[in-house]
């Protein structure tokens, strides 16, 4: 089983896709890493040799920030925004959209799908009130 940066890669997937299970690695970066380590992207994770897994592990851990380090960096950036009192930090702390989206409608995912409109819990019109 291939284990890179503390994450077990799924067994029966192409390596190109399996690497995207690491936080901080998407498909383009996965393809770039595979070309640098000269590993065929179509090979399955089961079929990787130990030597290939070690090459992948070294390349990813030395040259790219993934998993815990990247999560820590993102949290520190958000914390810094909150501490300096910026607008974006304020929006982060209130769990609201922070890139200029409207909030009168269409911010359900950020707000936790709260429906506070009048018609959301209304009975059907066929029932008596």
C-alpha positions as CSV (number, residue, x, y, z in Angstrom):
1,X,0.0,0.0,0.0
2,X,1.4,3.4,-1.0
3,X,1.6,5.9,1.9
4,X,2.7,9.4,1.2
5,X,2.7,12.3,3.7
6,X,0.7,10.3,6.2
7,X,-2.1,9.4,3.7
8,X,-2.9,6.0,2.3
9,X,-3.5,6.2,-1.4
10,X,-6.5,4.3,-2.8
11,X,-5.5,0.9,-4.2
12,X,-7.2,0.4,-7.5
13,X,-6.9,3.9,-9.0
14,X,-4.5,5.4,-11.5
15,X,-1.6,7.1,-9.8
16,X,-2.4,10.3,-11.5
17,X,-5.8,10.4,-9.7
18,X,-4.6,8.8,-6.5
19,X,-2.2,11.6,-5.8
20,X,-5.0,14.1,-5.7
21,X,-6.2,12.5,-2.5
22,X,-3.4,14.4,-0.8
23,X,-4.4,17.9,0.5
24,X,-2.7,20.4,-1.7
25,X,-2.2,18.3,-4.8
26,X,-4.6,18.6,-7.7
27,X,-4.5,17.0,-11.1
28,X,-2.1,19.4,-12.8
29,X,0.4,19.1,-9.9
30,X,0.0,15.4,-9.9
31,X,0.8,15.2,-13.6
32,X,3.9,17.4,-13.1
33,X,5.2,15.3,-10.2
34,X,4.8,12.1,-12.2
35,X,6.7,13.5,-15.2
36,X,9.5,14.7,-12.9
37,X,9.8,11.3,-11.3
38,X,9.3,9.5,-14.7
39,X,6.4,7.4,-13.6
40,X,3.7,6.4,-16.0
41,X,0.4,8.2,-15.0
42,X,-1.7,5.3,-16.2
43,X,-0.2,2.7,-13.9
44,X,-2.4,1.6,-11.0
45,X,-1.4,2.3,-7.4
46,X,-1.3,-1.4,-6.6
47,X,1.3,-1.9,-9.4
48,X,3.8,0.7,-8.1
49,X,7.1,-0.7,-6.9
50,X,8.7,0.4,-3.6
51,X,11.4,2.3,-5.5
52,X,8.7,4.3,-7.4
53,X,6.8,5.0,-4.2
54,X,10.0,6.3,-2.6
55,X,10.7,8.6,-5.6
56,X,7.2,10.0,-5.3
57,X,7.4,10.4,-1.6
58,X,10.8,12.2,-1.8
59,X,9.6,14.6,-4.6
60,X,6.4,15.5,-2.8
61,X,7.8,16.0,0.7
62,X,10.9,17.9,-0.4
63,X,9.4,20.3,-3.0
64,X,5.7,20.7,-2.2
65,X,3.8,21.8,0.9
66,X,1.0,19.2,1.5
67,X,-1.3,18.0,4.3
68,X,-0.5,19.3,7.8
69,X,2.0,22.0,6.8
70,X,-0.4,23.5,4.2
71,X,-3.4,23.3,6.5
72,X,-1.4,25.0,9.2
73,X,-0.3,27.7,6.9
74,X,-3.9,28.4,5.7
75,X,-5.1,28.6,9.3
76,X,-2.3,31.0,10.2
77,X,-3.2,33.2,7.3
78,X,-6.8,33.4,8.4
79,X,-5.8,34.0,12.0
80,X,-3.5,36.8,10.9
81,X,-6.4,38.4,8.9
82,X,-8.6,38.2,12.0
83,X,-5.9,39.7,14.3
84,X,-5.2,42.7,12.2
85,X,-8.9,43.5,11.9
86,X,-9.2,43.4,8.2
87,X,-12.5,43.2,6.4
88,X,-11.7,39.7,5.1
89,X,-10.8,38.6,8.7
90,X,-14.1,39.9,9.9
91,X,-16.0,38.0,7.2
92,X,-14.1,34.8,8.1
93,X,-15.0,35.2,11.8
94,X,-18.7,35.7,11.0
95,X,-18.7,32.8,8.5
96,X,-19.9,34.9,5.6
97,X,-18.7,35.1,2.0
98,X,-15.6,37.3,1.7
99,X,-15.0,37.8,-1.9
100,X,-17.8,40.2,-2.7
101,X,-20.7,37.8,-3.3
102,X,-24.2,38.9,-2.4
103,X,-25.7,37.7,0.8
104,X,-29.4,38.5,0.4
105,X,-29.6,35.3,-1.5
106,X,-27.2,32.6,-2.6
107,X,-25.0,32.3,0.5
108,X,-26.7,29.2,2.0
109,X,-23.6,27.0,1.9
110,X,-21.4,29.5,3.8
111,X,-24.1,30.3,6.3
112,X,-25.0,26.7,6.9
113,X,-28.2,26.4,4.8
114,X,-30.2,28.6,7.3
115,X,-33.6,29.5,5.8
116,X,-35.0,32.5,7.5
117,X,-37.5,33.6,4.9
118,X,-41.2,33.8,5.6
119,X,-42.4,31.2,3.1
120,X,-40.0,28.4,4.0
121,X,-42.1,26.7,6.6
122,X,-45.5,27.5,5.2
123,X,-48.3,25.0,5.1
124,X,-49.8,24.0,1.8
125,X,-52.7,26.2,0.7
126,X,-55.2,23.3,0.8
127,X,-55.0,23.1,4.6
128,X,-57.1,25.3,6.9
129,X,-55.3,27.8,9.1
